[in-house]
Amino acid sequence: MIEDLIRELRKQYALIVVTIVVTHNMQQAAQVSDHTAVLFNGKLIEYGATCRVFEKPQQTFTEQYVTGRFG
């Protein structure tokens, strides 16, 4: 339901709505976000367009995390 609400708010308010979703569920992050930040121990590891972060991560940690080899 939350994911559906986020999509509906985007349609209604376009650029006015900024939503931050904190999740460990990679599928959820990929489905509802335009941009993704990967954090570990309070440090920003990588940030960028969701499709880029998931398909071509620039950091080894990010690649290991999104593919399930870490965490």
C-alpha positions in Angstrom: 0.0 0.0 0.0 2.9 2.4 0.8 4.4 1.9 -2.6 1.1 2.6 -4.3 0.6 5.8 -2.3 4.1 7.0 -3.2 3.3 6.5 -6.9 -0.1 8.2 -6.5 1.5 11.2 -4.8 4.1 11.5 -7.6 1.3 11.7 -10.2 -0.7 14.3 -8.3 2.1 16.6 -7.1 4.9 16.0 -9.7 8.0 17.7 -8.6 6.7 19.1 -5.3 6.8 15.8 -3.4 10.1 14.4 -2.1 9.9 11.1 -0.4 12.6 9.3 1.5 12.2 5.6 2.0 14.6 3.7 4.2 14.6 0.0 3.4 16.8 -3.1 3.3 14.5 -4.6 0.6 16.4 -4.1 -2.6 13.3 -5.0 -4.7 11.3 -2.3 -3.0 14.1 0.3 -3.4 14.3 -0.5 -7.1 10.6 -0.2 -7.6 9.7 3.1 -5.9 12.8 5.3 -6.2 14.2 7.5 -8.8 17.5 7.9 -6.9 19.2 5.5 -4.5 21.7 6.1 -1.7 23.7 3.2 -0.3 24.9 3.8 3.3 27.0 1.7 5.6 28.0 2.4 9.2 26.7 6.0 8.8 28.8 6.7 5.6 27.5 7.3 2.1 28.9 4.6 -0.1 27.2 5.5 -3.4 24.4 7.7 -4.7 22.9 8.0 -8.1 20.0 7.2 -10.4 18.4 4.0 -9.2 18.8 2.2 -12.5 22.5 3.0 -12.5 23.1 2.1 -8.9 21.4 -1.3 -9.4 22.7 -2.1 -12.9 26.2 -0.6 -13.0 27.3 0.2 -9.4 30.6 2.1 -9.2 31.6 0.8 -5.8 32.4 -2.8 -5.0 30.5 -2.7 -1.8 27.3 -1.5 -3.6 27.7 -4.3 -6.2 28.0 -6.9 -3.5 25.1 -5.5 -1.5 22.6 -5.2 -4.4 23.5 -8.7 -5.6 23.0 -10.2 -2.1 26.7 -11.2 -1.6 26.9 -8.8 1.4 24.2 -8.1 4.0 
